[in-house]
Amino acid sequence: MAQKTILIVSNSEDAHADRVLLRLGERGVPVCRLDSDRLITESHIWRISAIPGIPSHNSWLIPEVEVVWYRKVYFPEGNDPIQSFIRQESEGLLEAILSQFRHCRWINPRDRLAQARSKIVQLERAKALGLRIPDTLLTTDQAMLSAFADQHGGEIVAKPLQSQVIGVGQEALVTGTRRLTPEHFAAALTGAPCYAQERLRINSEVRVIVFGNEVFAMRQIPDRPADDIKQLPLKSIRHEPCTLEPVLVRKIHALMASYGLAFGAIDLAIVDEDEPIFLELNPNGQWLWLQYACGLNLLDPFIDFLIA
């Protein structure tokens, strides 16, 4: 049986794409790569000819591609009109290129990725499917924020609603979960809504990686209390594989199915002996670092999932 050709759509700084591409090559799987930030740095042509005798030609089209792994794209940032124009034109080019692969199997389909990005909707779906969730408030009203804090004895946190990373490369600013106290309520509502939750007494977190029907769970145990374990130095976190209860696995599969996702990363908080608390779903989440931290082989299961 001929191997399926994989197209990786990402960016030139993506270590996940680098490692998967290398392993695909080692396993003899045909693979090609499209980096969003290099679209205009490489020589290509897409000629749609209307002149008899001059053939149409598209060097961006790879007819044998059967699977598209849509990993993570970005374009050079810039606020001036010229940079904004360049970005919009590059986005338009990428849209045109990717439209040629609409017949392929996508991991994950881009429309499903877009639907799954809302953290508030994630919490509503998770609750409806029986998952435990933290008490949550999204508001633009300071009085409501104060009342919410009072309900939890002043123990609340603020979280980014959309993304924890602003910018790329050396200019990236990483935000995260942080404790929110009354003197910062006004600032938390300046120019944006406040996404607040009860402050959980987290003793560890579990990252769940879903590759189709396969589920891998890794527990992250910090050496000190933290509202956001991900903000601690890696050396301050012990990583170990763990096993999830079958009922929890079924709920996770149900959540994934509700979005039509085949791949994703889910974060859970361990606070007591009951079922872990759902924090969020990242439909394009990181997993390669867990392979090294836990000594697991996630790379080959992921590739098996890609070429299935």
ZADO-1210 file (C-alpha; in nm, 4 decimals, padded with zeros to 6 digits):
<atoms>
<atom x="00.0000" y="00.0000" z="00.0000" code="MET" pos="1"/>
<atom x="00.1368" y="00.3431" z="-00.0968" code="ALA" pos="2"/>
<atom x="00.2167" y="00.5786" z="00.1896" code="GLN" pos="3"/>
<atom x="-00.0035" y="00.8826" z="00.2275" code="LYS" pos="4"/>
<atom x="00.1673" y="01.2137" z="00.1589" code="THR" pos="5"/>
<atom x="00.1479" y="01.4534" z="00.4532" code="ILE" pos="6"/>
<atom x="00.1446" y="01.8322" z="00.4203" code="LEU" pos="7"/>
<atom x="00.2543" y="02.0184" z="00.7327" code="ILE" pos="8"/>
<atom x="00.1264" y="02.3751" z="00.7476" code="VAL" pos="9"/>
<atom x="00.3141" y="02.5712" z="01.0121" code="SER" pos="10"/>
<atom x="00.5878" y="02.8311" z="01.0561" code="ASN" pos="11"/>
<atom x="00.9665" y="02.8215" z="01.0395" code="SER" pos="12"/>
<atom x="01.0106" y="02.8339" z="01.4204" code="GLU" pos="13"/>
<atom x="00.7847" y="02.5396" z="01.5034" code="ASP" pos="14"/>
<atom x="00.9837" y="02.2681" z="01.6836" code="ALA" pos="15"/>
<atom x="00.6858" y="02.0291" z="01.6679" code="HIS" pos="16"/>
<atom x="00.6783" y="02.0520" z="01.2891" code="ALA" pos="17"/>
<atom x="01.0580" y="02.0090" z="01.2726" code="ASP" pos="18"/>
<atom x="01.0555" y="01.6894" z="01.4783" code="ARG" pos="19"/>
<atom x="00.7505" y="01.5351" z="01.3125" code="VAL" pos="20"/>
<atom x="00.8881" y="01.6083" z="00.9662" code="LEU" pos="21"/>
<atom x="01.2183" y="01.4428" z="01.0593" code="LEU" pos="22"/>
<atom x="01.0472" y="01.1334" z="01.1979" code="ARG" pos="23"/>
<atom x="00.8171" y="01.1065" z="00.8963" code="LEU" pos="24"/>
<atom x="01.1272" y="01.1044" z="00.6778" code="GLY" pos="25"/>
<atom x="01.2903" y="00.8362" z="00.8939" code="GLU" pos="26"/>
<atom x="00.9800" y="00.6215" z="00.8557" code="ARG" pos="27"/>
<atom x="00.9697" y="00.6724" z="00.4799" code="GLY" pos="28"/>
<atom x="00.6454" y="00.8701" z="00.4795" code="VAL" pos="29"/>
<atom x="00.6266" y="01.1293" z="00.1979" code="PRO" pos="30"/>
<atom x="00.6025" y="01.4738" z="00.3530" code="VAL" pos="31"/>
<atom x="00.6176" y="01.8370" z="00.2480" code="CYS" pos="32"/>
<atom x="00.5997" y="02.1563" z="00.4481" code="ARG" pos="33"/>
<atom x="00.4453" y="02.4989" z="00.4018" code="LEU" pos="34"/>
<atom x="00.5621" y="02.7754" z="00.6385" code="ASP" pos="35"/>
<atom x="00.3334" y="03.0779" z="00.6555" code="SER" pos="36"/>
<atom x="00.6191" y="03.3182" z="00.7347" code="ASP" pos="37"/>
<atom x="00.8151" y="03.2077" z="00.4275" code="ARG" pos="38"/>
<atom x="00.5418" y="03.2319" z="00.1675" code="LEU" pos="39"/>
<atom x="00.6984" y="03.5291" z="-00.0087" code="ILE" pos="40"/>
<atom x="01.0641" y="03.4381" z="00.0502" code="THR" pos="41"/>
<atom x="01.0606" y="03.1352" z="-00.1806" code="GLU" pos="42"/>
<atom x="01.0191" y="03.1388" z="-00.5565" code="SER" pos="43"/>
<atom x="00.6772" y="03.0161" z="-00.6714" code="HIS" pos="44"/>
<atom x="00.4372" y="03.0839" z="-00.9534" code="ILE" pos="45"/>
<atom x="00.0641" y="03.0413" z="-00.9952" code="TRP" pos="46"/>
<atom x="-00.0281" y="03.1232" z="-01.3531" code="ARG" pos="47"/>
<atom x="-00.3910" y="03.0989" z="-01.4593" code="ILE" pos="48"/>
<atom x="-00.3489" y="03.1432" z="-01.8292" code="SER" pos="49"/>
<atom x="-00.6107" y="03.2977" z="-02.0567" code="ALA" pos="50"/>
<atom x="-00.3752" y="03.3008" z="-02.3545" code="ILE" pos="51"/>
<atom x="-00.3829" y="03.0103" z="-02.6009" code="PRO" pos="52"/>
<atom x="-00.0533" y="02.8239" z="-02.6098" code="GLY" pos="53"/>
<atom x="00.0575" y="02.9404" z="-02.2638" code="ILE" pos="54"/>
<atom x="-00.0190" y="02.6716" z="-02.0072" code="PRO" pos="55"/>
<atom x="-00.1464" y="02.7374" z="-01.6583" code="SER" pos="56"/>
<atom x="00.0908" y="02.6366" z="-01.3822" code="HIS" pos="57"/>
<atom x="00.0796" y="02.6260" z="-01.0034" code="ASN" pos="58"/>
<atom x="00.3986" y="02.5358" z="-00.8151" code="SER" pos="59"/>
<atom x="00.2138" y="02.5525" z="-00.4815" code="TRP" pos="60"/>
<atom x="-00.0124" y="02.2613" z="-00.5719" code="LEU" pos="61"/>
<atom x="00.0987" y="01.9156" z="-00.4551" code="ILE" pos="62"/>
<atom x="-00.1552" y="01.6744" z="-00.6101" code="PRO" pos="63"/>
<atom x="-00.0521" y="01.3668" z="-00.4087" code="GLU" pos="64"/>
<atom x="-00.1228" y="01.5226" z="-00.0662" code="VAL" pos="65"/>
<atom x="-00.3868" y="01.3266" z="00.1250" code="GLU" pos="66"/>
<atom x="-00.3461" y="01.4572" z="00.4813" code="VAL" pos="67"/>
<atom x="-00.2956" y="01.8155" z="00.5989" code="VAL" pos="68"/>
<atom x="-00.1639" y="01.8747" z="00.9487" code="TRP" pos="69"/>
<atom x="-00.2629" y="02.2358" z="01.0154" code="TYR" pos="70"/>
<atom x="-00.0244" y="02.3119" z="01.2957" code="ARG" pos="71"/>
<atom x="00.0334" y="02.6817" z="01.3665" code="LYS" pos="72"/>
<atom x="00.0694" y="02.9741" z="01.1284" code="VAL" pos="73"/>
<atom x="00.1738" y="03.3310" z="01.1810" code="TYR" pos="74"/>
<atom x="00.2784" y="03.6285" z="00.9731" code="PHE" pos="75"/>
<atom x="00.5251" y="03.9090" z="01.0498" code="PRO" pos="76"/>
<atom x="00.3697" y="04.1621" z="01.2854" code="GLU" pos="77"/>
<atom x="00.3491" y="04.5333" z="01.2130" code="GLY" pos="78"/>
<atom x="00.1181" y="04.8265" z="01.2812" code="ASN" pos="79"/>
<atom x="00.2078" y="05.0622" z="00.9971" code="ASP" pos="80"/>
<atom x="-00.0100" y="05.0567" z="00.6816" code="PRO" pos="81"/>
<atom x="00.2542" y="04.8867" z="00.4671" code="ILE" pos="82"/>
<atom x="00.3076" y="04.6005" z="00.7104" code="GLN" pos="83"/>
<atom x="-00.0673" y="04.5608" z="00.7514" code="SER" pos="84"/>
<atom x="-00.1052" y="04.5418" z="00.3737" code="PHE" pos="85"/>
<atom x="00.1731" y="04.2816" z="00.3466" code="ILE" pos="86"/>
<atom x="00.0127" y="04.0705" z="00.6170" code="ARG" pos="87"/>
<atom x="-00.3306" y="04.0820" z="00.4538" code="GLN" pos="88"/>
<atom x="-00.1867" y="03.9889" z="00.1144" code="GLU" pos="89"/>
<atom x="00.0090" y="03.6998" z="00.2679" code="SER" pos="90"/>
<atom x="-00.3030" y="03.5751" z="00.4458" code="GLU" pos="91"/>
<atom x="-00.4908" y="03.5928" z="00.1162" code="GLY" pos="92"/>
<atom x="-00.2182" y="03.3909" z="-00.0548" code="LEU" pos="93"/>
<atom x="-00.2257" y="03.1236" z="00.2168" code="LEU" pos="94"/>
<atom x="-00.6045" y="03.0988" z="00.1915" code="GLU" pos="95"/>
<atom x="-00.5793" y="03.0441" z="-00.1826" code="ALA" pos="96"/>
<atom x="-00.3087" y="02.7790" z="-00.1449" code="ILE" pos="97"/>
<atom x="-00.4914" y="02.5868" z="00.1277" code="LEU" pos="98"/>
<atom x="-00.8209" y="02.5930" z="-00.0626" code="SER" pos="99"/>
<atom x="-00.6621" y="02.3506" z="-00.3092" code="GLN" pos="100"/>
<atom x="-00.6388" y="02.0847" z="-00.0376" code="PHE" pos="101"/>
<atom x="-01.0006" y="02.0977" z="00.0785" code="ARG" pos="102"/>
<atom x="-01.0530" y="01.7378" z="-00.0399" code="HIS" pos="103"/>
<atom x="-00.7852" y="01.6116" z="00.2032" code="CYS" pos="104"/>
<atom x="-00.8172" y="01.4845" z="00.5588" code="ARG" pos="105"/>
<atom x="-00.7350" y="01.7743" z="00.7906" code="TRP" pos="106"/>
<atom x="-00.5894" y="01.7575" z="01.1409" code="ILE" pos="107"/>
<atom x="-00.7862" y="01.9569" z="01.2422" code="ASN" pos="108"/>
<atom x="-01.0292" y="02.1265" z="00.9979" code="PRO" pos="109"/>
<atom x="-00.9806" y="02.5013" z="01.0287" code="ARG" pos="110"/>
<atom x="-01.3476" y="02.5777" z="01.0787" code="ASP" pos="111"/>
<atom x="-01.3536" y="02.3334" z="01.3722" code="ARG" pos="112"/>
<atom x="-01.0439" y="02.4961" z="01.5179" code="LEU" pos="113"/>
<atom x="-01.2133" y="02.8353" z="01.5035" code="ALA" pos="114"/>
<atom x="-01.5268" y="02.7038" z="01.6742" code="GLN" pos="115"/>
<atom x="-01.3246" y="02.5447" z="01.9528" code="ALA" pos="116"/>
<atom x="-01.1246" y="02.8519" z="02.0525" code="ARG" pos="117"/>
<atom x="-01.3813" y="03.0150" z="02.2794" code="SER" pos="118"/>
<atom x="-01.2890" y="02.9232" z="02.6364" code="LYS" pos="119"/>
<atom x="-01.6273" y="03.0325" z="02.7669" code="ILE" pos="120"/>
<atom x="-01.8110" y="02.8039" z="02.5253" code="VAL" pos="121"/>
<atom x="-01.5671" y="02.5250" z="02.6151" code="GLN" pos="122"/>
<atom x="-01.6700" y="02.5557" z="02.9802" code="LEU" pos="123"/>
<atom x="-02.0395" y="02.5495" z="02.8931" code="GLU" pos="124"/>
<atom x="-01.9947" y="02.2379" z="02.6807" code="ARG" pos="125"/>
<atom x="-01.7748" y="02.0689" z="02.9395" code="ALA" pos="126"/>
<atom x="-02.0342" y="02.1333" z="03.2103" code="LYS" pos="127"/>
<atom x="-02.3150" y="02.0018" z="02.9890" code="ALA" pos="128"/>
<atom x="-02.1136" y="01.6826" z="02.9314" code="LEU" pos="129"/>
<atom x="-02.0685" y="01.6267" z="03.3038" code="GLY" pos="130"/>
<atom x="-01.7148" y="01.7520" z="03.3488" code="LEU" pos="131"/>
<atom x="-01.6290" y="01.9505" z="03.6624" code="ARG" pos="132"/>
<atom x="-01.5493" y="02.3147" z="03.5920" code="ILE" pos="133"/>
<atom x="-01.4384" y="02.6111" z="03.8039" code="PRO" pos="134"/>
<atom x="-01.6908" y="02.8821" z="03.8886" code="ASP" pos="135"/>
<atom x="-01.6366" y="03.1389" z="03.6152" code="THR" pos="136"/>
<atom x="-01.7280" y="03.4996" z="03.5363" code="LEU" pos="137"/>
<atom x="-01.6759" y="03.7013" z="03.2197" code="LEU" pos="138"/>
<atom x="-01.7738" y="04.0623" z="03.2805" code="THR" pos="139"/>
<atom x="-01.7267" y="04.4276" z="03.1958" code="THR" pos="140"/>
<atom x="-01.8909" y="04.5364" z="03.5229" code="ASP" pos="141"/>
<atom x="-01.6755" y="04.6131" z="03.8280" code="GLN" pos="142"/>
<atom x="-01.9629" y="04.5659" z="04.0732" code="ALA" pos="143"/>
<atom x="-02.0260" y="04.2175" z="03.9376" code="MET" pos="144"/>
<atom x="-01.6557" y="04.1385" z="03.9623" code="LEU" pos="145"/>
<atom x="-01.6509" y="04.2540" z="04.3240" code="SER" pos="146"/>
<atom x="-01.9576" y="04.0450" z="04.4056" code="ALA" pos="147"/>
<atom x="-01.7996" y="03.7414" z="04.2412" code="PHE" pos="148"/>
<atom x="-01.4851" y="03.7889" z="04.4491" code="ALA" pos="149"/>
<atom x="-01.6949" y="03.8174" z="04.7674" code="ASP" pos="150"/>
<atom x="-01.8666" y="03.4876" z="04.6853" code="GLN" pos="151"/>
<atom x="-01.5249" y="03.3219" z="04.6910" code="HIS" pos="152"/>
<atom x="-01.3817" y="03.4990" z="04.9941" code="GLY" pos="153"/>
<atom x="-01.1674" y="03.7220" z="04.7749" code="GLY" pos="154"/>
<atom x="-00.9928" y="03.4197" z="04.6268" code="GLU" pos="155"/>
<atom x="-01.0218" y="03.4660" z="04.2508" code="ILE" pos="156"/>
<atom x="-00.7866" y="03.4681" z="03.9533" code="VAL" pos="157"/>
<atom x="-00.7845" y="03.6458" z="03.6181" code="ALA" pos="158"/>
<atom x="-00.6989" y="03.4623" z="03.2983" code="LYS" pos="159"/>
<atom x="-00.6449" y="03.5621" z="02.9351" code="PRO" pos="160"/>
<atom x="-00.9589" y="03.4931" z="02.7370" code="LEU" pos="161"/>
<atom x="-00.8003" y="03.4438" z="02.3977" code="GLN" pos="162"/>
<atom x="-00.4296" y="03.3676" z="02.4115" code="SER" pos="163"/>
<atom x="-00.1496" y="03.3431" z="02.6647" code="GLN" pos="164"/>
<atom x="00.1142" y="03.4535" z="02.4142" code="VAL" pos="165"/>
<atom x="00.1101" y="03.7974" z="02.2517" code="ILE" pos="166"/>
<atom x="00.3487" y="03.8371" z="01.9588" code="GLY" pos="167"/>
<atom x="00.6106" y="03.5902" z="01.8378" code="VAL" pos="168"/>
<atom x="00.9807" y="03.5234" z="01.8767" code="GLY" pos="169"/>
<atom x="01.1903" y="03.7473" z="02.0978" code="GLN" pos="170"/>
<atom x="00.9125" y="04.0050" z="02.1222" code="GLU" pos="171"/>
<atom x="00.6565" y="03.7611" z="02.2624" code="ALA" pos="172"/>
<atom x="00.4847" y="03.8527" z="02.5888" code="LEU" pos="173"/>
<atom x="00.3556" y="03.5585" z="02.7904" code="VAL" pos="174"/>
<atom x="00.0547" y="03.6168" z="03.0113" code="THR" pos="175"/>
<atom x="-00.1184" y="03.3636" z="03.2296" code="GLY" pos="176"/>
<atom x="-00.3396" y="03.2949" z="03.5269" code="THR" pos="177"/>
<atom x="-00.2767" y="03.5382" z="03.8115" code="ARG" pos="178"/>
<atom x="-00.4438" y="03.6196" z="04.1424" code="ARG" pos="179"/>
<atom x="-00.6817" y="03.9143" z="04.1204" code="LEU" pos="180"/>
<atom x="-00.7236" y="04.1448" z="04.4196" code="THR" pos="181"/>
<atom x="-00.9604" y="04.4440" z="04.4649" code="PRO" pos="182"/>
<atom x="-00.6980" y="04.7103" z="04.3963" code="GLU" pos="183"/>
<atom x="-00.6597" y="04.5653" z="04.0464" code="HIS" pos="184"/>
<atom x="-01.0291" y="04.5283" z="03.9585" code="PHE" pos="185"/>
<atom x="-01.0479" y="04.8592" z="03.7708" code="ALA" pos="186"/>
<atom x="-00.7300" y="04.7862" z="03.5753" code="ALA" pos="187"/>
<atom x="-00.8552" y="04.4372" z="03.4896" code="ALA" pos="188"/>
<atom x="-01.1594" y="04.5962" z="03.3230" code="LEU" pos="189"/>
<atom x="-00.9775" y="04.8748" z="03.1390" code="THR" pos="190"/>
<atom x="-01.0207" y="04.8350" z="02.7658" code="GLY" pos="191"/>
<atom x="-01.1195" y="04.4682" z="02.7817" code="ALA" pos="192"/>
<atom x="-01.3551" y="04.2295" z="02.9620" code="PRO" pos="193"/>
<atom x="-01.2300" y="04.0437" z="03.2673" code="CYS" pos="194"/>
<atom x="-01.2234" y="03.6645" z="03.2559" code="TYR" pos="195"/>
<atom x="-01.2218" y="03.5529" z="03.6214" code="ALA" pos="196"/>
<atom x="-01.2497" y="03.2216" z="03.8010" code="GLN" pos="197"/>
<atom x="-01.2516" y="03.0944" z="04.1555" code="GLU" pos="198"/>
<atom x="-00.8973" y="03.0404" z="04.2785" code="ARG" pos="199"/>
<atom x="-00.8372" y="02.6667" z="04.2873" code="LEU" pos="200"/>
<atom x="-00.6034" y="02.5069" z="04.5378" code="ARG" pos="201"/>
<atom x="-00.4220" y="02.3128" z="04.2689" code="ILE" pos="202"/>
<atom x="-00.1841" y="02.0422" z="04.3797" code="ASN" pos="203"/>
<atom x="-00.1099" y="01.9279" z="04.0235" code="SER" pos="204"/>
<atom x="-00.2327" y="01.9530" z="03.6669" code="GLU" pos="205"/>
<atom x="-00.2883" y="01.6886" z="03.4032" code="VAL" pos="206"/>
<atom x="-00.2348" y="01.7496" z="03.0342" code="ARG" pos="207"/>
<atom x="-00.4380" y="01.5117" z="02.8224" code="VAL" pos="208"/>
<atom x="-00.3304" y="01.4582" z="02.4623" code="ILE" pos="209"/>
<atom x="-00.5861" y="01.3114" z="02.2225" code="VAL" pos="210"/>
<atom x="-00.4762" y="01.1470" z="01.8969" code="PHE" pos="211"/>
<atom x="-00.8033" y="01.0183" z="01.7543" code="GLY" pos="212"/>
<atom x="-00.9109" y="00.7302" z="01.9785" code="ASN" pos="213"/>
<atom x="-00.5822" y="00.7309" z="02.1695" code="GLU" pos="214"/>
<atom x="-00.5572" y="00.9293" z="02.4933" code="VAL" pos="215"/>
<atom x="-00.2320" y="01.0041" z="02.6764" code="PHE" pos="216"/>
<atom x="-00.2266" y="01.1735" z="03.0165" code="ALA" pos="217"/>
<atom x="00.0712" y="01.3351" z="03.1914" code="MET" pos="218"/>
<atom x="00.0622" y="01.4765" z="03.5422" code="ARG" pos="219"/>
<atom x="00.2571" y="01.7932" z="03.6246" code="GLN" pos="220"/>
<atom x="00.3468" y="01.8240" z="03.9926" code="ILE" pos="221"/>
<atom x="00.5014" y="02.1564" z="04.1061" code="PRO" pos="222"/>
<atom x="00.7478" y="02.1878" z="04.3914" code="ASP" pos="223"/>
<atom x="00.5654" y="02.4976" z="04.5214" code="ARG" pos="224"/>
<atom x="00.2100" y="02.6388" z="04.5190" code="PRO" pos="225"/>
<atom x="00.1233" y="02.8188" z="04.1952" code="ALA" pos="226"/>
<atom x="-00.1878" y="02.9639" z="04.0346" code="ASP" pos="227"/>
<atom x="-00.0374" y="02.8852" z="03.6934" code="ASP" pos="228"/>
<atom x="00.1957" y="02.5865" z="03.6902" code="ILE" pos="229"/>
<atom x="00.2969" y="02.6611" z="03.3322" code="LYS" pos="230"/>
<atom x="00.4673" y="02.9820" z="03.4486" code="GLN" pos="231"/>
<atom x="00.7081" y="02.7928" z="03.6765" code="LEU" pos="232"/>
<atom x="01.0559" y="02.6944" z="03.5560" code="PRO" pos="233"/>
<atom x="01.0519" y="02.3492" z="03.4010" code="LEU" pos="234"/>
<atom x="01.2937" y="02.2223" z="03.6665" code="LYS" pos="235"/>
<atom x="01.0317" y="02.3078" z="03.9319" code="SER" pos="236"/>
<atom x="00.7777" y="02.0646" z="03.7826" code="ILE" pos="237"/>
<atom x="00.7882" y="01.6885" z="03.8028" code="ARG" pos="238"/>
<atom x="00.6254" y="01.5145" z="03.5086" code="HIS" pos="239"/>
<atom x="00.4913" y="01.1622" z="03.5131" code="GLU" pos="240"/>
<atom x="00.2493" y="00.9570" z="03.3031" code="PRO" pos="241"/>
<atom x="-00.0858" y="00.8885" z="03.4655" code="CYS" pos="242"/>
<atom x="-00.4058" y="00.6975" z="03.3977" code="THR" pos="243"/>
<atom x="-00.7495" y="00.8540" z="03.3725" code="LEU" pos="244"/>
<atom x="-01.0700" y="00.6927" z="03.4916" code="GLU" pos="245"/>
<atom x="-01.2706" y="00.5441" z="03.2013" code="PRO" pos="246"/>
<atom x="-01.5697" y="00.7687" z="03.2756" code="VAL" pos="247"/>
<atom x="-01.3459" y="01.0764" z="03.2433" code="LEU" pos="248"/>
<atom x="-01.1998" y="00.9478" z="02.9165" code="VAL" pos="249"/>
<atom x="-01.5520" y="00.9070" z="02.7778" code="ARG" pos="250"/>
<atom x="-01.6362" y="01.2661" z="02.8716" code="LYS" pos="251"/>
<atom x="-01.3173" y="01.3888" z="02.7022" code="ILE" pos="252"/>
<atom x="-01.4018" y="01.1997" z="02.3831" code="HIS" pos="253"/>
<atom x="-01.7528" y="01.3449" z="02.3969" code="ALA" pos="254"/>
<atom x="-01.6120" y="01.6973" z="02.4259" code="LEU" pos="255"/>
<atom x="-01.3803" y="01.6410" z="02.1314" code="MET" pos="256"/>
<atom x="-01.6629" y="01.4936" z="01.9259" code="ALA" pos="257"/>
<atom x="-01.8872" y="01.7909" z="02.0035" code="SER" pos="258"/>
<atom x="-01.6376" y="02.0089" z="01.8170" code="TYR" pos="259"/>
<atom x="-01.5534" y="01.7560" z="01.5456" code="GLY" pos="260"/>
<atom x="-01.1906" y="01.7474" z="01.6566" code="LEU" pos="261"/>
<atom x="-00.9627" y="01.4460" z="01.6205" code="ALA" pos="262"/>
<atom x="-00.6606" y="01.6030" z="01.7904" code="PHE" pos="263"/>
<atom x="-00.6279" y="01.8306" z="02.0904" code="GLY" pos="264"/>
<atom x="-00.4761" y="01.8986" z="02.4313" code="ALA" pos="265"/>
<atom x="-00.6885" y="01.9330" z="02.7435" code="ILE" pos="266"/>
<atom x="-00.5741" y="02.0757" z="03.0763" code="ASP" pos="267"/>
<atom x="-00.7218" y="01.9443" z="03.4008" code="LEU" pos="268"/>
<atom x="-00.6597" y="02.0594" z="03.7599" code="ALA" pos="269"/>
<atom x="-00.6224" y="01.8167" z="04.0496" code="ILE" pos="270"/>
<atom x="-00.7560" y="01.9727" z="04.3693" code="VAL" pos="271"/>
<atom x="-00.8997" y="01.6783" z="04.5662" code="ASP" pos="272"/>
<atom x="-00.9823" y="01.3087" z="04.5382" code="GLU" pos="273"/>
<atom x="-01.2805" y="01.3701" z="04.3112" code="ASP" pos="274"/>
<atom x="-01.2742" y="01.3984" z="03.9333" code="GLU" pos="275"/>
<atom x="-01.0195" y="01.6520" z="03.8010" code="PRO" pos="276"/>
<atom x="-01.1512" y="01.9970" z="03.7096" code="ILE" pos="277"/>
<atom x="-01.1597" y="02.0910" z="03.3414" code="PHE" pos="278"/>
<atom x="-00.9614" y="02.4074" z="03.2683" code="LEU" pos="279"/>
<atom x="-00.9463" y="02.4358" z="02.8916" code="GLU" pos="280"/>
<atom x="-00.9147" y="02.2664" z="02.5553" code="LEU" pos="281"/>
<atom x="-00.6418" y="02.3696" z="02.3149" code="ASN" pos="282"/>
<atom x="-00.7346" y="02.2305" z="01.9725" code="PRO" pos="283"/>
<atom x="-00.3760" y="02.2763" z="01.8535" code="ASN" pos="284"/>
<atom x="-00.1960" y="02.2164" z="02.1803" code="GLY" pos="285"/>
<atom x="00.1677" y="02.1396" z="02.2551" code="GLN" pos="286"/>
<atom x="00.2740" y="01.7828" z="02.3311" code="TRP" pos="287"/>
<atom x="00.6347" y="01.7310" z="02.2199" code="LEU" pos="288"/>
<atom x="00.7809" y="01.8607" z="02.5474" code="TRP" pos="289"/>
<atom x="00.5862" y="01.5953" z="02.7376" code="LEU" pos="290"/>
<atom x="00.7610" y="01.3244" z="02.5386" code="GLN" pos="291"/>
<atom x="01.0954" y="01.4419" z="02.6726" code="TYR" pos="292"/>
<atom x="00.9716" y="01.5290" z="03.0228" code="ALA" pos="293"/>
<atom x="00.7979" y="01.1944" z="03.0776" code="CYS" pos="294"/>
<atom x="01.0177" y="00.9677" z="02.8698" code="GLY" pos="295"/>
<atom x="00.7238" y="00.8659" z="02.6516" code="LEU" pos="296"/>
<atom x="00.7176" y="00.8079" z="02.2793" code="ASN" pos="297"/>
<atom x="00.4369" y="01.0336" z="02.1594" code="LEU" pos="298"/>
<atom x="00.5952" y="01.1015" z="01.8225" code="LEU" pos="299"/>
<atom x="00.5239" y="00.7635" z="01.6642" code="ASP" pos="300"/>
<atom x="00.1661" y="00.7400" z="01.7961" code="PRO" pos="301"/>
<atom x="00.1047" y="01.0850" z="01.6498" code="PHE" pos="302"/>
<atom x="00.2454" y="00.9811" z="01.3130" code="ILE" pos="303"/>
<atom x="00.0404" y="00.6597" z="01.3211" code="ASP" pos="304"/>
<atom x="-00.2617" y="00.8834" z="01.3797" code="PHE" pos="305"/>
<atom x="-00.1662" y="01.1101" z="01.0877" code="LEU" pos="306"/>
<atom x="-00.1303" y="00.8287" z="00.8350" code="ILE" pos="307"/>
<atom x="-00.4204" y="00.6125" z="00.9561" code="ALA" pos="308"/>
</atoms>
